[in-house]
């Protein structure tokens, strides 16, 4: 994980640097696919183009690995990167290229409803034959593969698996007399009260943009609805106008009214609030392992002063919020076989280590416990646990924004919990009809 903060749908590429442009006319895949490969017919090109959102911190590493691949495969691979834009811009830019007939051969993408439209539009190639050819299912975490499988179609190969949990300040927990991390929801509420009693705001979350404070609500929904119903709600297979959702909204409001989140949190910026637990402003926050490098190590703090735990849901199986990132191949690529060969190269453990991917979904490329002890601990304890799709990726952008508005209106007192549940059902129903 790189960058100074984690944007709603951004992961790498969080700097404000301009895109690393490569002349599009020289790198749009070029040739045509060999017969029988699923693409066009005719002579295949060995020119490949990759579209990604690597930031300044990682683009050099990425290009170095592409160069190594080219030397092995006899290809010429160029890369265009659009860092820092997150899902607000990147998917639309990709879609424009694809619709204009100048799409890349390979693109990086998030799972969930961000990646799904490219599969639905048949712009992304079904990678099932390559999963079989290269044995990717044996190499990659199954939970991650599921996150890049769209209605049964393996249209992406995941290379990052991010899980979110509570990351806390040990000294503040000790000050509050919390001797063990919560293992039930009741214990979590009790911990909040203890932190508040010693003058510490329990959880650092911010409402600006909506996605950060959403992490609390989606956890509460997992707690009240349980895994099966939660998944059905996200898929639109069950009505949101139901008691379990009302209870989750009721708890969400409770966390604000009890001052377990900061006064004025709705107007706060996640970039300011997320690292607050490291600075001693909050007992904990809800975030993923990237916080170790972004917030702890960058502040030159000793990781031993911090810890993490999976938020207790009182449900079985225990799950946490998560998401995947990976790559897709253009269904119209001039050489899908070489594109797949590139993805096979990128998904090898040694390549993942060379890329310094601290959240790799590839077996054998887990975080180094000497360099990232807390990330390694999280991976060991919870890396194999199932996850529910983080909700800003579970919905298309329009519906996600409406979802954030419902949560905001609830916390501002404009909506009661039962009205919020009904409103969400309206949002989901409209989505289903669109």
Buried (B, 14 or more C-beta within 10 A) or exposed (E): BBBEBBBBBBBBBBBEBEBBEBEBEEBBBBBBBBEEBBBBEEEBBBBBBBBBBBBBBBBEBBBEBBEEBBEEBEBBBBBBBBBBBBBEEBBEBBBEBBEEEBBBBBBBBBBBBBBBBBBEEEBBBBBBBBBEEBEBEEBBBEBBBBBBBBEEBBBBBBBBBBBBBBBBBEEBBEBBEBEEBBEEBEBBBEBBEBBBEEEBBBBBBBBBBBBBBBBBBBBBBBBBBBBEBBBEBBEBEBBBBBEBBBBBBBBBBEBBEEEBBBEEBBEBEBBEBBBBBBEEBBBBBBBBBBBBBBBBBBEEBEBEEBBBBBBBBBBEEBBBBBBBBBBBBBBBBBBBBBBBBBBBBBBBBEBBBBBBBBBBBBEEBBBEEEBBBBBBBBBEEBBEBBBBBBBBBBBBBEBBBBBBBBBBBBBEEEBBBBBBBBBBBEBBBEBEEE
